[in-house]
Amino acid sequence: MTAAAKSPRSSSSAFYHLLNYPKSAFIFGCLSILIAGFALLAHNGWSFNNMSVINPKNPMDPSSLARPDQVVVKDVFLQLEADFKGQVLKGSATLTLEKVDSKATQVVLDSSDLSIGQVTSGDEELKFTVGEKQGFLGSAVVIELPKSTNPVLKVVVQYVTSPSASALQWLPPAQTAGKVHPYMFSQCQAIHCRSMVPLQDTPAIKMPYSAEIIAPAELTVLMSAVPQGEPELLANGDKKKYKFVQKIPIQSYLIAIAIGKLESRRIGPRSHVWSEKEFVEQAAFEFSQTEEMLQTAEDLNGPYVWGIYDILVLPPSFPYGGMENPCLTFATPTLLAGDKSLANVIAHEIAHSWTGNLVTNKNFEHFWLNEGFTVFAERKILGRMSGEPMRHFDALGGWKELQYTIDVMGQDNPLTNLVVDLSTVDPDDAFSKVPYEKGSTFLWYLEDLVGGALKFEPFLKSYYEHFKFQAIDSNQFRTYFLDYFKDENEKTNQIQWDAWFNTPGMPIYRPSFDESLAKVCQELKDKWIQWNESTPSPFKADDLKSFLAAQKEEFLALLMLEDPLSVKKLETMEAAYHLNDVNNCEIRYLWIRLGLKGKWTNAIPRAVQMVTEQGRMKYLRPLYRDLYAWEETRTTALKTFEANKPNMMKVAIQGLEHDLKLAK
């Protein structure tokens, strides 16, 4: 709070004393108070031009400072050059603006650590101010608009990003697979685009974009858009210019860029896989079912509107399993298991083409509208491709992950609500499995309630068509659902909407899962728990011979729910199953965690290796938490984190600082 606003009592006290002054002094005093009041209003965003108060936050989105309710960004054209030496993007963003309020004289944008040099409209230079940084929200950029009766105008913002921009990861050659060329990639979700582009960084606003990107000639540029022609070799011969167009309106966090020494392989009629050459053949094999997944998704959800569907396998520091950037899914190299056993993540990102990209949450308080729908759709795709028991089996695993997440976060933690309050919370700090799995469970409940897939799947297709290109909230979903099923009032009247949306903890409904694929996992788990270590081991390699990779995961996940295994049992399990040698990251990660839980020192170097060689938060955070919880390895956890910190993206660092008690 500023000094000017500290004590309202002092103002009333001054006014009381002025009543005892001579008339001239009284008038002068009143004028002084008025001037001070206007100064305070101006400091808080009051405009003498339009006689309105600029809310310190976006009224549609608590995670944004922009004001699209006054002037909205309708289109973005980026002209940027990648400076690898300075680790910055520099150039301009041309914003097409439309006045929502005809009396508006300013446009308010989001930014974070951007250096803005000049703002123009045509030949006119425009006045602008960059507000003080407000924590994770960044800084509001207020641009005075030219006097014009035209409700649509263009402004050009010249700017340079910061070397520490939270959206951008700059990798030196040593941190790439090839070890020769540098690499850069972006990750704008949730609210990091404002550190890469000055715009209205809220999913409530969707706009098309185009770009011209200049980069070193030996590198390839990719974006979440359709490439336009061949890259242009510039006059000096050491740089190339790439052009892209994304015609479909998207939210800011879907603007994505990657630059590296990349190669591609065609994996379908509308798909290529991209990566460094060291992984490109492996990636092409791993994701060879992409077209089948796309066609299955279209059958469920309607036409795929984005044209191309390419996949970029990023360097290991990418913090997520995948990111649904349109036209170019970003994927972690941890998916390269060698047997396609983790390729279902691509089904998740494909599903986002409808759930999140086509129909979008208005803000991240309603994130389940993106992720809960996507998990539900992903499992529908899996069920059609691999059988309904596999859909149930995957959902059963998700239920256990949700239970673990809520146990860690706390049963009463309001961030385990389906709809959360982010008025004072960074969306990154609210990130968890809850919107994914609790949201998917809610949709499963609704499907069961109205009579199954034959009734619910047509509703979903109708929902995507009705809200396509829009950003909505949970109440809009509820209204549309109830209207669609208005003839099913007897059933829909049973829905406890408030309990689903606003109650923390586990869902109030557990689906009746088909547990046929889980049964053998349970039986093998029980056999290990019941084995008396004083008797000969009854276990052999053939125990897992008929298991799918997902069943091996389930077997280990079930053991994680039990009391810690003894070191002898862990050593016996390794001798029988050779789990230390498994390449599938899901199995590897669970096996390491099981060892740490049992305080098996053999697991410590494997845990350190895994958190060092990759940056995916799904693995990082539980492994670091386990290392920190074991007193013998707490120092190891802290030292490893400090050593690896320069190679991590900000969103991963934030989460780990919380897990390791390094931040409040």
N, C-alpha and C positions, 0 to 999 in steps of 0.2 A: 504494500500500500504506500502511495506517495505521501510525502509530508503534507501536501496541500489538502489531502483528504483525511488526515488523521483524526481530527476532533471536531465533529459538528457542534459540540457544546460551546467551543470557543467563539464560533460565529454568532450564536444567539446571545452570548454574554456581551460581545462587542456591540450588538444592536441595542441591548438594554442600556448600556452606558451612553450611547449616542443620544438617547431620548433626553438626557440631562444637559446636552450641549446646546450652545447658541444655534440659531437656525442655519447659518452659513456652514457651520461645522457639521451640522446634522446632514445637510444636503451633500457636502463633500464626502462625508462618511458613507452615505448610502451609495453614492457613485463608486466609491472605492470597493465596496462590497460587491456591487454589480460587476465591476471590471474583474475582480478576483473570481467571481462565479463564472463569468464567460471564459476566463483563462482555464479554469478547472474543466469546464465542459469541452473546450477545444482540446485540452490535453487528453481527454477521454474519447475523442473522435467526433466531437460536435462540428458540424459544417455550417458556416454562415451562408453558404450558397443555397443549400437545399433544406435548411432548417430541420435536419433530422439527425438523430444520434446513431453513430456507427456502433452496433453491438460489438463488444470485444470478441465475440465468437459467432460463427455461422449459426443462424437459427435452425438450420436443417441438420447440422452435424456438429456435435460438441468437439470433434477432433480437427476442426478447421477454423481459421480466422477469416476466411474469404466471405464475401457477401453476394452470392449469386442471386439472391432475392432482389438485388438492386440492379446490377449489371452482370450478365452471365457470359462466360466464354463459350463460344459456339464452334470454334475451330482453332487448331494449333498447327503452325508451320515452323519446324525447327531447322535452323542452319547452324550446324555446330562442327567444330573440329576437335578431335581427340588429341590432347597433348600428353603423351605418356611420360615425358620428362617431368613436367609440372604436375602430373596426375590430376588434370582438370579437363572439363569440357568448356569450350569458349565459343561464343557466337551470339545468336539471337533467337528469340521466339516471337513470331508474328501471331498475335492473338486477334481473332475476329470476335468482336464484342456485340452484344445486343442489350439494349436497355430494357429491363423489366419494369423499372420505375421511370417513367418519362421525365421526371424531374431530377433524376440522378446526375450528379456532376463528377462523380468519382467511380473508379472501379477498384475493388479491394481483392488482392491476390494473396495466396500463401507463398512463403519462401522459407528457406532455412540455410543460413550461411552462404547465400549467394552474394556475389559482388556485382551490383547493378550499376552500369556506367551511364546509360542514357536511355530515355524512352521517347519515341517519336510517333507522330501520326501524320503521314504524308511528309510535308516539309516542315511541319511544326514540331518543335521540341516541347515535351510535356513535363510539367512539374510532378515530382513524386517524392514520397517519403518512405523510408523503411523503418518500421517500428522496432522497439526493443524486443529482444528475443524472449519469448514466453515459454521457456522449457521445451518440452517435446513438441509443442505447437509451432515452434519457429517464430517467424516475424511476419506481420502483415505488411504488404506493400500497397500503399494508397497512391493511385495515379489520378491526377486531375485531368479530366477529359476535355477535349477541345469543344468550343461552343458550336453546336450543330443540331439541326432539327432532325437529322437522319438517325433513326434508332439503331442502325448497324454501322459500325466503324472498325477500323483496324488500328492496332497499336503495335509497335515493334520495340521489344525490350532487349537491349544489348546487355550481356551478362557473362560472368565466369563462375563456374562452380568452385567449391572449396576442395582442396586435396583430401579433406576428411569428410566429404559429402556422404551422408549415411546411406544413400541409394547406390553408391558406386563402390565397386571393389576393384582396385588396381593391383594386379599381380606382377611382380618381377619375373623374369624368365625362370628363376630357380623354383618358383612355386607352380610352374606348369608342368605338364607331362613331357613336353618336348625339350624344356630347359634352354631354349634358344631365344624365343620371342616373348615379349610381354603379353598380357591379356587383361581385358577389362570387361566387366559385366555389371548390370544393374539389378537391383531388387527393390521395387518401389512399394510393394504392399508392406505395411498397411498405409502409412502416411509419409513415405520417404520421397515421393516424386518431387515434393517441394524443394528438396535439396539438389534436384537435377534440372528442374524447369520452374520458372515463376508462373504459376497458374492457380486455378481453383482446385486444390487437392482434396477433393471429396468425391466419393462414389455417387453422391446425389446428382452430380453433373456428368453427362456423357457427351463426348464430342469426337468427330473424326480428327485424324491428324495426318500430316505428311512431313517428310524430313529429307534433308540433304546432309550427309555426314562425311566429313573428310578424315581420313586415317592414313597411317603409313601404308605404302603401296604393297608391301609384302603380307599385309594382314587382310582379313575378310571382316566385313561389317554385316551384322544381321539385326533385324528389328522385329517387333510384334506387328508387322505390316507386310504388304506385298512388295517385293523388289520391283523397281521400274527400270527395265533395260539392263545393259551391262555397265559396270562401274567405269567412270571416266578417269583416265590417267591425266593428272594435271601437268602443266607446262614444265615444272622442274623435274618431273619424272619420279620423285620419291614419295608422292602421295596419290591417293585415289579418292574420288567422290562417289558415294553411293546414294541412290534415291529410293524412297519408299513412300507408299500411300496406304493408309488404313481408312477406307471409305465408311466403314460401319462405326457409328458412335460408340465410344468406349469410355470407361472411367479412367482417371489419371493414373491409377496404380498399375494399369495394364500397359502403359508405355514402357517399352523395354528395349535395351540395346546390349549387344555383345560384340566385342572386337577381339580377334585372336587369329592365330595361324590355324585355320580350320579347313577340313575337308568334308565332303558330303557323299552319301550313297543313297540312291533311290530305293525306297522300301514300299512304294505303292503308287498308284496313279496320281495321287495328290500329296504325296509325302516324301520328304528326304530326312535322313538323320545326319546331323552335323556334330563334329567333335574334332579334337586334335587327332592327327593321323594315328597316334598310338592306340586309340580306342575305337576308331571309326568302324572297323570290320566287326568287332565285338558288339558294338552298339547296333549295327545293322541286323545282326543275328538276333540280338535280344528283343528288338522291337519289330520283328518281321510280321507280327499279327496286327499291326496298327490299322490297316485298311479293314480287316474283319471287325475290329472294335468300332471303327467309325460307322460302318454299315449297320452294325447292331444298335449303336446309339441313335442313328437316324430313324431306324424302325421304331424305337421307343419314343423319341423326342421330337421328331420332325426333321425337316431339311437342315443340313449343315451349311451355314450361310457365309462362312469365312474364307471360302475358296481353297487355300492350301492349308495343310496341317503338317508342319515340320517339327522335328524334335532336335534340340540342342543339348548334348551332354556336356555339362559344365565342369570346371575344375572342382576338386573336392571341397573347397571352402563354401560352396553353395549351401545355405542353411536349411533348405526344405527338401522334401522328396521330389517335388515338382512344382512348377509355377505355371499357371494356365494362361500365359501370355498368348493372345490370339495369333494364329498363323505360325507361332513358334513356341511350343512348350519348352520350358527350361527343365532339365532333369538332372538329378544327382548321379554321379558315377557309382554310388552305392547300389544302384539298381542292376548293375552289370554282374549278375550272379553266375553267368555262364550256362544257365539252363532255362532261361525265360521265367523262372519261378517268381520274380518280383515285377514282371511287366504289367501287373494289374494296376500299378500306379499310373500308367499311361491311360488306362480306362478311366481313372479318376479325372485326369486332366482333360481328356476328351469330353467327359460329361460336363465339365465346366463350360464348354462351348455353348451350352444352353443355361446351365445353373450357375449363375455368377457373371458370365460374360454377356449373355443375351438378356437375362433377367437378373438384376443386381440389387444387393442390399443398399438401402438408402444411406446408411452409415454403419459403422462397425458394431453398434449396439445390436444390430439385427444380422450379425455375421452368419447365423445358422441358416438364413435364407440362401446364402451361397454354399456353405460347406455341408450342412445337413442334407440338403437336396442333392448335392454332388455325391456324397457317400451312398445315399439311397439309390441314385441312378447308376453309380459305378457297380454296385452289387447286383442291380438288375441286369447290367451288361454281362457280368461274371456268371450269373445264373443262366442266361441264355447261351453263353459260350461253353460253360463247363458243367451245367446241370444245377437244378434248384438246390440240392443238398449242399453244393459248394457255396451258394449265396448265403445259406443259413449258417454254414460253418464259419465263413468270414465274418458275419455279423456277430456270431457268438464270441469270436476273438475280440471284436470291437467293444462288446459289452464289458469284457474283462479289462480292456485298456481304459475304458471309461471309469470303471470302478477304481482302478489304480490311481487315475488322475484325480478323482474326487477325494480319495483317501489322502493323497498328498496335499491337495489344495485346502481340504477341510470341508466337511459335510454342510456347514453353514456359510461357506464362503459365497458372497453374492455374485462372484464371477463364475460360479457354477450354475447360475440361472441360464435359461435359454436366451432370454433377452436381458442384456446387462446394462448397467449405468456407467457410461464412460465420461461423465461430466468432469471428472478430475483424474482420469486414468488413461495412460498411454495405451492405445490398442495393442501394441506389442507386448505389454505387460499382462494383458488379458488373454493372450493367445494360449489355447490349450486344446485338448481333444473334445472338450464339452460341446461346442457348437457342431462338431463333426458327428459325434456318436449320439449325443442326446437329441440333436436335430433329426438324424436319420431314424432313431427310435420313435420319435413323435410321428414321422411320416408313416412308419410301419404300423403304428397304432391306428392312424387315420385310415389306412388301407384296409386293415382288418375290420375296422368299425363299419365302413360303408359297404363291405361285401367282397373284398379281395381285389386282385389285380385287374380283372376284367372290367371293373367299374373305376378303379383308381387310376390306371394307366391312361385312359382317355382324358380324365381330368387333368393329369399332368401335362399332356400334350396341349390341351386347351389353355392351361395356365401359361405355358411358355409362349404360345402364340398371342395371347391377350396382352401380356406384359413385356413383350420383346422390345428391346432398345430402351427400356425404362428402368428406373431405380425405385424400389418400393420398400415398405416397412412391414412388420409382422401383422399389423391390423389390416392392411390392404390384402394380405394373403388370407387372413381369416374371413374378411368380407366376401372375397371371391369364392372361397371354398364353400361357405354357407349358402351363397347364392346358387352355385353350381349344383349343390346337393339339397336344394330347397324342398325337394319331395321326400327327403329322408330325415325330416325334422325329429322323428322319434329317436333316431340314432344320434344325430348331430347335437341334440339337446343334452346328451350325456357328456360332451366334451368339457373338461375343466380347463378352459383356456388360461385362466390366471395361474392355476397350479402348474401348467406346462411352461408358461412364459416366465413366471416370476418367482418360482420356488427353487431354492438351491438344492444340491444333492442329486442323487440318482433319479432317473425317470420314475413316474408313478405307474408305469406299465412296463412289464417285461414280455416281449414276444414269446410265443411258443416255438422255439427254435427246433428244427430238425437236427438232432444231435447224433445221427448215424455215423458221420465222419469223425465225430469227437469221441465216440465210445471207445475205440481202440486206444486213443491217446490217454483217456482216463484209466483204462485197464493197465496200461504199461506204467503210468504214473503210480498207481496204487501198488503195483508189484515192487517198484523201487522203494516206496515209503515203508512197505511191510517187510522188506528183506532184512533178516537178522544178519548183521555183518560177521557174526562168529561162524556162520555157515558158508559153504562154498558159493561163489557167485553163479546165479542161474542165467546171467545175461550174455548175449552174443550179438554179433553184428547184424544177424538176420532179423533181430527185433524191429529194426527200422527199414528193412529192405522194401517192404510194400508201402511205406509211408510216403505221401506227398510232402513236398517241402513245407507246405502250410500245416500239415499234421505234426511234423517235427517241431515247428514253432509252437504249436498248441501244447504238445507234450512238455516242452520246457516252460511254457507260460504257466501250465498247471502246477509244475514243481515250484515255481516262484511264489505261488499262493500258500505253499506249505511251510512248515518250520524249516530252517536252514538244513541242507544236507551236510552230513559229516564229510570231512576231507577224504576219508577212505571211500565213501560212496562216490564222491566226485572223481577220485582217481580211478575207480573201477569203471565208471561210466566212460571216461576218456579212453581207457584201455579197450573197451568193447566197441565204442561208436566212433572214435577218432574225431570228436567234435572240434578239437583245436584246429583241424585242417579245413573246416568247412568255409567256403567262400561266400555263401549266402549271408548277407549282413544281418538279416533279421534273426537267423539261427545263431550266428556268431555273437551278436549283441546279447541275446538272452542267455547263452551259455556263459559268457563272461560275467553277467550279472548274477547268475546262479552261483558261480565260484566266489564272487565278492561277498555274497550273502552268507556263504558257508565259511568265510574267512580262509579261503584256500590261496596261499601266496602265489601259486601258479597263475592265478587269474590277474594278478596286479600288472605285470608287464604287458599282457595282452590288452588290458583295459587302457593303459597309457598309450599303447600303439594305436588303438582304434580311435581314441579321441584326438590323437595327433594327426592321423592321416586323412581325416575327413571332418567336415564342419556341419553335418546334418544335425539339427537340434533334437530330432527324435531320439538319436543315440547319445548325443553329447550330454544332455541335461540329466537323464537318469544315471548314466555312468559316472558323471562327476558327483552327483548326489550320493551315489553308493560309495565312491572313494572318500568323500568328505565324511560320511556317516561312520565309517570304520576308522577309529582313532589312529590305528597304525598307518593308515594311508592318507590321512588328512593333509599332512604336509606335502605329500606327493601330489595330491589333487591341486593344491594351491600353486605349487611350483610349476606343474604342467600347464595350468591355465595361464599363468603369466608368460611362460615361454611360447605358448601357442596363440596368445591374444592378437599379435600383429597379423595373423593369417585368417582371422575370423571377421565376419560381417557384424555390424553393430547390433543387429537384432539378437544374434547368438551371445554376444558379450553381455548385453543387458540381462538376459535370462540367467546366464551363469553367475554373474555378479550377485544376483539375488540368491541363487541356489547355494553359493559358497559363502554367504553371509558377508559379502564385501560391499553391499549396498543396502540402504534401508528399503 
